[in-house]
Amino acid sequence: MSPLLACTRQISDPSALPTIPGKKKKQNENKFGWFWRSVMAVFWGLQMFWNTVVNGLMFLATALFLNDTDTPLRGPPGVEFTPRRFVWRAVSLDDIKFIKNAMSTVS
């Protein structure tokens, strides 16, 4: 914390602690601003509740009835019992430089 405070000292008075500017409050000219904020808060709350219920039901339906979608990462049945293997490949720096020069990139 000390280096951060040392970097943020005031130029006019190095011994003074740094100051944080406050946010200026603006005059609220709209008399019904609180009403619209309340309506929007209720709307967003209901929308969040509805999305939570739908996602929970979809999770239950997927867990009980629906099949998971097929993806390239999903293997055939029984793949969990096959041993894993690691593939390792060494690439020389000359090959990287050859590719860099062929692509005309900046070094």
C-alpha positions as CSV (number, residue, x, y, z in Angstrom):
1,M,0.0,0.0,0.0
2,S,2.9,2.3,0.7
3,P,4.2,2.4,-2.9
4,L,0.7,3.1,-4.2
5,L,0.3,6.0,-1.8
6,A,3.8,7.3,-2.7
7,C,2.9,7.3,-6.4
8,T,-0.3,9.2,-5.8
9,R,1.0,12.1,-3.7
10,Q,0.0,15.6,-4.5
11,I,2.6,17.7,-6.4
12,S,1.8,20.8,-4.5
13,D,2.1,19.2,-1.1
14,P,4.1,15.8,-1.1
15,S,3.4,15.2,2.5
16,A,-0.4,15.3,2.1
17,L,-2.4,12.1,1.4
18,P,-4.0,11.7,-2.0
19,T,-7.6,12.9,-2.3
20,I,-10.4,11.2,-4.1
21,P,-12.8,13.5,-5.9
22,G,-16.4,13.1,-4.9
23,K,-19.4,12.7,-7.2
24,K,-21.4,15.8,-7.6
25,K,-25.1,15.2,-6.9
26,K,-27.4,16.7,-9.6
27,Q,-30.7,18.2,-9.0
28,N,-33.5,15.7,-9.6
29,E,-36.1,17.7,-11.7
30,N,-38.3,14.7,-12.5
31,K,-41.0,14.3,-9.9
32,F,-42.0,10.8,-11.1
33,G,-38.5,9.3,-11.3
34,W,-39.0,7.2,-8.2
35,F,-42.1,5.8,-9.7
36,W,-40.4,4.6,-12.9
37,R,-37.5,3.2,-11.0
38,S,-39.9,1.2,-8.8
39,V,-41.8,-0.1,-11.9
40,M,-38.5,-1.1,-13.6
41,A,-37.3,-2.8,-10.4
42,V,-40.5,-4.8,-10.1
43,F,-40.2,-5.7,-13.9
44,W,-36.6,-6.8,-13.6
45,G,-37.4,-8.8,-10.4
46,L,-40.3,-10.6,-12.1
47,Q,-38.1,-11.3,-15.2
48,M,-35.3,-12.7,-13.0
49,F,-37.8,-14.9,-11.2
50,W,-39.3,-16.2,-14.4
51,N,-35.9,-16.9,-16.0
52,T,-34.9,-18.8,-12.8
53,V,-38.0,-20.9,-12.9
54,V,-37.6,-21.7,-16.6
55,N,-33.9,-22.6,-16.2
56,G,-34.7,-24.8,-13.2
57,L,-37.5,-26.7,-15.1
58,M,-35.2,-27.1,-18.1
59,F,-32.5,-28.6,-15.8
60,L,-35.0,-31.0,-14.2
61,A,-36.3,-32.0,-17.7
62,T,-32.8,-32.6,-19.0
63,A,-31.8,-34.6,-15.9
64,L,-34.9,-36.8,-16.0
65,F,-36.1,-37.0,-19.6
66,L,-34.1,-35.2,-22.3
67,N,-30.9,-36.4,-23.8
68,D,-27.8,-34.2,-23.8
69,T,-27.0,-32.6,-27.1
70,D,-24.3,-34.3,-29.3
71,T,-21.1,-32.3,-29.5
72,P,-17.7,-33.0,-31.0
73,L,-16.2,-33.2,-27.4
74,R,-18.6,-36.0,-26.4
75,G,-17.3,-39.5,-27.1
76,P,-19.2,-42.7,-27.8
77,P,-20.6,-44.8,-24.9
78,G,-17.8,-46.5,-22.9
79,V,-15.2,-43.9,-23.6
80,E,-14.8,-43.2,-19.9
81,F,-13.1,-46.6,-19.4
82,T,-10.4,-46.1,-22.1
83,P,-7.0,-44.9,-20.8
84,R,-6.0,-41.3,-21.4
85,R,-2.9,-40.5,-23.4
86,F,-1.0,-37.3,-23.7
87,V,0.3,-36.1,-27.1
88,W,3.5,-34.1,-27.0
89,R,5.3,-32.4,-29.9
90,A,8.5,-30.3,-29.9
91,V,8.6,-27.4,-32.3
92,S,11.9,-25.8,-33.2
93,L,12.4,-22.1,-33.1
94,D,13.6,-22.2,-36.8
95,D,10.1,-23.4,-37.8
96,I,8.5,-20.6,-35.9
97,K,10.8,-18.1,-37.6
98,F,10.0,-19.6,-41.0
99,I,6.3,-19.2,-40.4
100,K,6.8,-15.6,-39.1
101,N,8.8,-14.7,-42.2
102,A,6.3,-16.4,-44.5
103,M,3.4,-14.4,-43.0
104,S,5.4,-11.1,-43.2
105,T,4.7,-10.2,-39.6
106,V,6.6,-7.7,-37.5
107,S,9.2,-9.3,-35.2
